[in-house]
Amino acid sequence: MKWKLIPSSPAISQGQMTYDDELFKAFQPGSAPILRFFYFSKPTLTLGRLEARRLRLDHLSFPYEIRPTGGRAVLHGESDLCYAIVAPKDDPLAGGPLIESYQKISRILAKGFQSLGRDVKMTAEKHIGLGDPHCFSAPSQAELTWNGKKVAGGAQAREGGAFLQQGVILLSVAADWKKAFPASSVENMAGLNDDTSLPAIKREELEIMLVRTFESQGIEFQRDPFLNAAQP
């Protein structure tokens, strides 16, 4: 299986969420699936497209971008690694009905985390976030937890024969989460580096391991010159 790989970048001129949306809208039947990694160099909120409609955006305390996928708010910082997958809905590795697709992707991510010594688990059912406005207040179905706390979240958009999944993996829980959501709890979220008895994982190391994990599933990655040209 041939996929396209776009390595991580902290800055995209049109914005990370807009770039993902452009990749999704430009995806054509028969195209190779895309795996992209990225991160934010300064604290930035991303909001699901429906979540953004109910908020006073001019009152937000951090810069923000609106995700083309759904879900609640996420505060991104230097201790996150984000990913996006654009693929056909019938892709044998990552596709299928919505929950099945989530499960397939989560299993691949889990193998990568486990290779780095984190025994993560995939949730079997959705947990209620008790009204908290942020995505990590509780794991949804087919998301990943470590020691019972959510360490990775994702959301999908589907159109025609393709889907876009966007996700974020926490290496640590930044203090800015409390600033962004002062009335919310951070007790149900965790970073992969929270257990200081384990060797710390660098973002670059995590990305390399996840690429290797996808390759272990039979994927052969190619770097698309046109796609990479969009990177600064």
C-alpha positions as CSV (number, residue, x, y, z in Angstrom):
1,M,0.0,0.0,0.0
2,K,1.4,3.4,-1.0
3,W,0.6,6.4,1.1
4,K,1.9,10.0,1.1
5,L,3.7,11.3,4.1
6,I,4.0,15.0,5.1
7,P,6.5,15.4,8.0
8,S,5.7,17.7,10.8
9,S,5.9,21.5,10.6
10,P,5.0,24.1,13.2
11,A,3.7,26.8,10.8
12,I,1.6,26.7,7.6
13,S,0.9,30.1,6.0
14,Q,-2.8,29.4,5.6
15,G,-3.2,27.8,9.0
16,Q,-2.9,24.2,10.0
17,M,-6.7,23.6,9.9
18,T,-7.2,25.3,6.6
19,Y,-4.3,23.2,5.1
20,D,-6.0,20.0,6.3
21,D,-9.2,21.1,4.8
22,E,-7.6,21.8,1.5
23,L,-6.0,18.4,1.5
24,F,-9.4,16.8,2.2
25,K,-11.3,18.8,-0.5
26,A,-8.6,18.1,-3.1
27,F,-8.6,14.4,-2.4
28,Q,-9.7,12.4,-5.5
29,P,-10.9,8.8,-5.9
30,G,-7.9,6.6,-6.5
31,S,-5.5,9.0,-4.8
32,A,-3.0,7.6,-2.3
33,P,-4.0,8.2,1.4
34,I,-2.1,10.9,3.2
35,L,-0.6,10.9,6.7
36,R,0.5,14.4,7.9
37,F,2.1,15.4,11.2
38,F,2.2,18.9,12.6
39,Y,2.4,20.9,15.8
40,F,1.8,24.5,17.1
41,S,4.8,26.6,18.1
42,K,2.7,28.7,20.4
43,P,-0.5,27.9,22.4
44,T,-3.4,27.8,20.0
45,L,-7.0,26.7,20.4
46,T,-8.7,24.5,17.7
47,L,-12.5,24.3,17.7
48,G,-14.7,21.8,16.0
49,R,-16.7,23.4,13.2
50,L,-20.0,23.1,15.2
51,E,-18.4,24.1,18.5
52,A,-17.1,27.4,16.9
53,R,-20.7,28.4,16.1
54,R,-21.8,28.6,19.7
55,L,-18.8,30.4,21.2
56,R,-18.0,34.1,21.3
57,L,-14.8,33.9,19.3
58,D,-13.8,37.4,20.1
59,H,-13.7,36.5,23.8
60,L,-11.2,33.6,23.5
61,S,-8.0,34.0,25.4
62,F,-5.8,32.3,22.9
63,P,-5.4,32.4,19.1
64,Y,-7.7,29.9,17.5
65,E,-8.3,27.9,14.3
66,I,-11.5,26.1,13.3
67,R,-11.3,22.4,12.5
68,P,-13.0,21.0,9.5
69,T,-13.8,18.1,11.7
70,G,-16.0,18.0,14.8
71,G,-15.4,17.7,18.5
72,R,-14.9,20.2,21.3
73,A,-12.1,22.6,22.0
74,V,-8.4,21.6,22.2
75,L,-5.5,23.7,23.4
76,H,-2.4,22.9,21.4
77,G,1.1,23.6,22.6
78,E,4.7,22.6,22.2
79,S,4.1,19.3,24.0
80,D,1.6,18.0,21.5
81,L,2.0,16.0,18.3
82,C,-0.9,16.4,15.9
83,Y,-1.8,14.2,12.9
84,A,-4.2,14.2,10.0
85,I,-5.2,11.3,7.8
86,V,-7.0,11.7,4.5
87,A,-8.1,8.4,2.9
88,P,-10.9,6.7,1.1
89,K,-13.7,5.5,3.3
90,D,-13.1,1.9,2.1
91,D,-9.3,2.0,2.7
92,P,-8.4,-1.5,4.1
93,L,-6.0,-0.2,6.7
94,A,-7.9,2.9,8.1
95,G,-11.3,3.0,6.5
96,G,-14.7,1.4,7.1
97,P,-17.8,2.7,9.0
98,L,-17.0,5.6,11.3
99,I,-16.4,3.7,14.6
100,E,-14.5,0.9,12.8
101,S,-12.3,3.5,11.1
102,Y,-11.6,5.2,14.5
103,Q,-10.7,1.8,16.0
104,K,-8.3,0.9,13.2
105,I,-6.4,4.2,13.5
106,S,-6.4,4.0,17.3
107,R,-4.9,0.5,17.2
108,I,-2.1,1.6,15.0
109,L,-1.4,4.6,17.3
110,A,-1.5,2.3,20.3
111,K,1.1,0.0,18.8
112,G,3.4,3.0,18.4
113,F,2.9,4.2,22.0
114,Q,3.4,0.7,23.3
115,S,6.7,0.5,21.4
116,L,7.8,3.5,23.5
117,G,6.8,1.8,26.8
118,R,3.3,3.3,27.3
119,D,0.7,0.6,27.8
120,V,-2.3,2.5,26.4
121,K,-5.8,1.1,26.2
122,M,-8.6,1.8,23.7
123,T,-11.9,2.8,25.2
124,A,-14.9,0.5,24.3
125,E,-17.6,3.1,25.0
126,K,-18.1,6.8,25.2
127,H,-17.7,8.6,28.5
128,I,-19.6,11.7,29.4
129,G,-17.5,14.8,29.8
130,L,-19.9,16.3,32.4
131,G,-20.4,19.4,30.3
132,D,-16.8,20.4,30.1
133,P,-16.0,22.4,27.0
134,H,-12.7,20.8,26.1
135,C,-12.0,17.6,24.2
136,F,-9.9,15.9,26.9
137,S,-12.5,16.1,29.7
138,A,-13.4,12.5,28.9
139,P,-12.5,9.9,26.3
140,S,-14.9,9.1,23.5
141,Q,-15.4,5.7,22.0
142,A,-12.3,4.1,20.4
143,E,-10.0,6.7,21.9
144,L,-6.8,6.0,23.8
145,T,-6.2,6.2,27.5
146,W,-3.2,5.6,29.7
147,N,-3.7,4.7,33.4
148,G,-7.4,5.5,32.8
149,K,-6.7,9.0,31.5
150,K,-7.2,10.3,27.9
151,V,-3.9,10.9,26.1
152,A,-5.1,11.2,22.5
153,G,-8.2,12.5,20.8
154,G,-9.5,12.6,17.3
155,A,-12.5,13.6,15.1
156,Q,-13.5,12.7,11.6
157,A,-15.3,14.5,8.7
158,R,-16.7,12.5,5.8
159,E,-17.6,13.6,2.4
160,G,-18.2,11.5,-0.8
161,G,-15.9,8.5,-0.7
162,A,-13.3,10.0,1.6
163,F,-12.7,10.9,5.2
164,L,-10.4,13.3,7.1
165,Q,-9.4,12.3,10.7
166,Q,-7.6,14.9,12.8
167,G,-6.0,14.0,16.1
168,V,-3.7,15.2,18.8
169,I,-1.4,13.3,21.1
170,L,-0.4,14.8,24.5
171,L,3.2,14.4,25.7
172,S,2.4,16.5,28.7
173,V,-0.5,18.6,30.0
174,A,0.5,22.2,29.8
175,A,-0.4,24.7,32.5
176,D,-2.2,26.8,29.8
177,W,-5.0,24.2,29.8
178,K,-6.2,25.7,33.1
179,K,-5.9,29.2,31.7
180,A,-7.9,28.3,28.7
181,F,-10.6,26.4,30.6
182,P,-10.5,27.7,34.2
183,A,-13.8,26.2,35.2
184,S,-12.9,22.7,33.8
185,S,-11.0,19.8,35.2
186,V,-7.8,18.4,33.8
187,E,-7.9,15.3,36.1
188,N,-9.1,13.0,33.3
189,M,-6.3,13.9,30.8
190,A,-2.7,12.8,30.8
191,G,0.5,13.1,28.7
192,L,2.7,10.3,27.7
193,N,5.5,11.8,29.7
194,D,3.5,12.1,33.0
195,D,5.3,9.1,34.6
196,T,8.7,10.5,35.3
197,S,10.0,7.0,36.1
198,L,9.9,6.3,32.4
199,P,12.3,7.8,29.8
200,A,10.8,11.0,28.4
201,I,9.6,10.8,24.8
202,K,10.5,13.6,22.4
203,R,7.9,14.8,19.9
204,E,10.3,13.9,17.0
205,E,10.9,10.4,18.5
206,L,7.1,9.9,18.7
207,E,6.6,10.9,15.1
208,I,9.4,8.6,13.9
209,M,7.9,5.7,15.8
210,L,4.4,6.3,14.5
211,V,5.7,6.4,10.9
212,R,7.5,3.1,11.5
213,T,4.3,1.6,13.0
214,F,2.3,2.6,9.9
215,E,5.0,1.0,7.8
216,S,4.8,-2.2,9.8
217,Q,1.2,-2.4,8.6
218,G,2.4,-2.7,5.0
219,I,2.4,0.9,4.1
220,E,5.1,2.3,1.8
221,F,5.4,6.1,2.2
222,Q,6.3,8.5,-0.5
223,R,7.0,12.2,0.0
224,D,5.0,14.2,-2.5
225,P,7.0,17.2,-3.8
226,F,3.9,19.3,-4.4
227,L,2.6,18.7,-0.9
228,N,6.0,19.3,0.7
229,A,6.2,22.6,-1.2
230,A,3.4,23.9,0.9
231,Q,5.6,23.6,4.0
232,P,7.7,26.6,5.0
